[in-house]
Amino acid sequence: MMEWVRLLVSAVLLFSGLLIFVAAAVGVNKFKRALNRIHAAALGDTLGILFMTLGLVVWKGIGVASLKLLLVVLFFWLASPVAGHMISRLEVMTDEDLGEIEVEHREDI
């Protein structure tokens, strides 16, 4: 009975991670500005990898493999914000129109 509970919790965590990754992919494709895309990708990566790793740890149990998975999550949590910051800084330095605000004009008001 306990194995079924562990399998169910693992499946819920893995499915949640998958949904977060899909939402991040939709956000990356939906947003127009590069900084918004980077923000969606960075948040989706860190949260999605956490849920996926927790699902795998629950599924396989505590052991050396789960320690390795948690070290991978730690690496992602350290590397992803730094990479996102460097890419966004490059975007700010190279985009001339970044300071302009886009305003939609509606005629039917």
LINFENWO-V484015 format. One line per field, one symbol per residue. ss: DSSP state (H for helix, E for strand, - for the rest). phi: phi as a letter, one per 20 degrees, with the letter a starting at -180 (. if undefined). psi: psi as a letter, one per 40 degrees, with the letter a starting at -180 (. if undefined). A space follows every 10 residues. Layout:
ss = ???
phi = ???
psi = ???
This chain:
ss = -HHHHHHHHH HHHHHHHHHH HHHHHHHHHH ---HHHHHHH HHHHHHHHHH HHHHHHHHHH ---HHHHHHH HHHHHHHHHH HHHHHHHHHH HHHH------ ---------
phi = .fffffffff ffffffffff ffffffffee feefffffff ffffffffff fffffffffe nfafffffff fffffffeef ffffffffff fffdefefff deceddeee
psi = dddddddddd dddddddddd dddddddddd ididdddddd dddddddddd ddddddddde ihaddddddd dddddddddd dddddddddd dddehdedei hhhhhhee.
